[in-house]
């Protein structure tokens, strides 16, 4: 019986050629000519490369959690989500999480790594790094980027599940972060009492 790594390695597609179609500061679109283990070739397999990003769930001593509501042009609507942001070149994921949380909400606290997720295994190679910040307190005013117009909404940690069920918290990144954080740190009071 093959181990997972042996099995995965034998199933890996071979990249025969890669051509950059488009590149800017946010994304690189590459077309790869690949050969599958069965010999079949795909001449134009599209891959989007973006920096890794981090999503932060900050929990205050009172159990309140800052969520951010902002217009997202891809969705063409305002979206309620956990604070998140890209990891800059040369920056650690933990430093990015601390920076992004402070920039978007003004909060900081003790940081715990909850896990790492594959964002889109079919078309992308970036990862999402999930952090829970405990003992979060407001330490500064948010420092928003020119593309950000954020409202911070405070909700109790025990109310997040209802936001998910009602569809008010519905972006994939936030739902995945919530699931991972809840399973990694069950003692934080996720359940309604």
C-alpha positions in Angstrom: 0.0 0.0 0.0 1.3 3.4 -1.0 1.7 6.1 1.7 0.0 9.4 1.2 3.2 11.2 0.2 4.0 8.4 -2.3 0.5 8.4 -3.7 0.5 12.2 -3.9 3.9 12.3 -5.6 2.9 9.7 -8.2 -0.2 11.7 -9.0 1.6 15.0 -9.4 1.2 16.7 -12.8 4.5 17.6 -14.6 4.8 21.2 -15.6 6.3 21.2 -19.1 6.1 24.9 -19.7 4.7 28.0 -17.9 3.9 31.3 -19.5 3.0 34.5 -17.6 -0.2 36.0 -19.2 -0.6 38.9 -16.8 1.1 40.3 -13.7 0.4 43.2 -11.4 0.9 43.9 -7.7 -2.1 41.7 -6.8 -2.1 38.7 -9.1 -0.1 36.7 -11.6 -2.0 34.8 -14.2 0.1 31.9 -15.6 -0.8 29.3 -18.3 0.9 26.0 -17.8 1.4 23.2 -20.2 1.1 20.1 -18.0 1.3 16.3 -18.4 -0.8 14.1 -16.2 0.4 10.8 -14.8 -1.7 9.0 -17.4 0.1 10.8 -20.2 -2.7 13.2 -21.1 -1.5 16.8 -21.7 -3.3 20.1 -21.1 -1.7 22.9 -23.0 -3.4 25.8 -21.3 -4.0 25.1 -17.6 -4.7 28.5 -15.9 -3.2 29.3 -12.5 -3.6 32.4 -10.5 -0.8 33.3 -8.1 -1.5 35.7 -5.2 0.3 36.3 -1.9 -0.8 34.3 1.0 -3.3 36.0 3.3 -4.3 35.8 6.9 -7.7 35.9 8.6 -8.0 37.0 12.2 -10.7 36.3 14.8 -10.1 38.6 17.7 -11.8 37.9 21.0 -12.0 40.6 23.7 -12.1 39.7 27.4 -15.9 40.4 27.2 -16.3 37.9 24.4 -17.0 40.5 21.8 -15.4 39.9 18.4 -14.8 42.7 15.8 -16.1 41.9 12.4 -15.6 44.2 9.4 -18.3 45.2 6.9 -17.1 46.6 3.6 -17.9 46.8 0.0 -16.3 44.0 -2.0 -16.3 44.7 -5.7 -16.0 41.0 -6.7 -19.3 40.3 -4.9 -20.8 43.8 -5.9 -22.1 44.2 -2.4 -21.2 44.9 1.2 -19.8 41.8 3.0 -19.6 41.1 6.7 -16.4 39.1 7.5 -13.5 38.6 9.8 -10.6 41.0 9.3 -8.2 39.6 6.7 -5.4 40.8 4.5 -2.5 39.9 2.3 1.0 38.9 3.6 3.5 41.4 2.2 6.7 40.2 0.6 9.3 39.5 3.3 6.7 39.6 6.1 5.9 36.6 8.3 2.3 35.5 8.4 2.1 36.3 12.1 3.4 39.8 11.5 0.9 40.3 8.7 -2.0 39.1 11.0 -1.0 41.6 13.7 -0.6 44.4 11.2 -3.8 43.8 9.3 -5.9 43.4 12.5 -4.6 46.7 13.8 -5.0 48.5 10.4 -8.6 47.3 9.8 -9.9 47.4 13.4 -7.4 49.1 15.7 -7.4 45.9 17.9 -4.4 43.9 19.2 -3.9 41.1 21.7 -2.2 37.7 22.3 -2.0 35.8 19.0 -2.5 32.1 18.5 -2.0 30.3 15.2 -5.1 28.2 14.5 -4.1 26.6 11.2 -3.4 26.9 7.5 -5.9 26.4 4.7 -5.6 25.8 0.9 -7.7 28.6 -0.7 -8.5 27.1 -4.1 -6.6 23.9 -4.9 -7.8 23.8 -8.5 -6.6 27.3 -9.7 -4.4 28.9 -7.0 -1.3 28.2 -5.0 -1.8 30.7 -2.1 -2.6 29.7 1.4 -4.8 31.2 4.1 -3.3 31.5 7.6 -5.9 31.6 10.4 -5.1 33.3 13.7 -7.1 33.8 16.9 -6.3 36.9 19.0 -7.3 36.5 22.6 -7.5 39.3 25.2 -8.1 41.8 22.3 -8.2 45.4 23.1 -8.5 48.6 21.0 -5.0 50.1 20.9 -5.3 52.5 17.9 -7.6 54.0 15.3 -7.9 51.9 12.2 -5.4 52.9 9.4 -7.4 52.0 6.3 -5.9 51.6 2.8 -7.3 53.8 0.0 -9.4 50.9 -1.3 -11.0 50.2 2.2 -14.1 51.8 3.6 -14.7 49.6 6.7 -17.3 49.6 9.4 -16.3 47.6 12.5 -19.2 45.7 14.0 -18.8 44.1 17.5 -20.7 40.8 18.0 -20.5 38.4 20.9 -18.5 35.2 20.1 -21.6 33.1 20.9 -23.6 35.0 18.2 -21.3 34.1 15.3 -23.0 30.7 14.7 -26.4 32.5 14.2 -24.7 35.0 11.8 -23.5 31.9 9.8 -26.9 30.2 9.9 -28.8 33.4 8.9 -26.4 34.0 5.9 -25.2 37.3 7.3 -21.6 35.9 7.6 -21.2 33.9 4.4 -17.9 34.5 2.7 -15.9 31.2 2.3 -12.8 32.6 4.0 -14.7 33.6 7.1 -16.6 30.4 7.3 -13.5 28.3 7.0 -11.6 30.5 9.5 -14.6 30.2 12.0 -14.7 26.4 11.6 -10.9 26.0 12.1 -10.7 28.4 15.0 -13.7 26.9 16.8 -12.2 23.4 16.5 -8.7 24.5 17.5 -9.8 26.6 20.5 -13.2 25.2 21.7 -12.8 26.8 25.2 -13.3 30.4 23.9 -17.1 30.4 24.5 -18.4 29.8 21.0 -21.6 28.2 22.4 -24.6 30.3 23.5 -25.2 29.9 27.2 
